[in-house]
């Protein structure tokens, strides 16, 4: 898992794409079976994709996990989808880590942000 400061991905000029991956872990939440290492590797790998804009993640104590990856265009998203290591991690996720998941891909047509200024 990433150890970056908690901060949302900034708004980008539309259009761009968002891939929303929502999952429920199996009873074994990945501790001890490579999930953490694989997640860190995926974070490293995706940053090498031209057109990758960033990622937001949230996890609940009950095991719900949401990851939203942002990509400049469909080609960047396709490159990530087709990455060999990412494909292998997907297969492992279905075999070991996830009870269920959904993936939604959306074209972002509006984007804005807010940040409180501190003194």
Buried (B, 14 or more C-beta within 10 A) or exposed (E): EEEEEEEEBEEBEEEBBBBBBBBBBBEEBBEEBBBEEBBEBBBEBBEEBEBBBBBBBEBEEEBEBBBBBBBBBBEBBBBBBEBEEBEEBBEBBEEBBBEEBEEEBEEBEEBEEEEEEEE
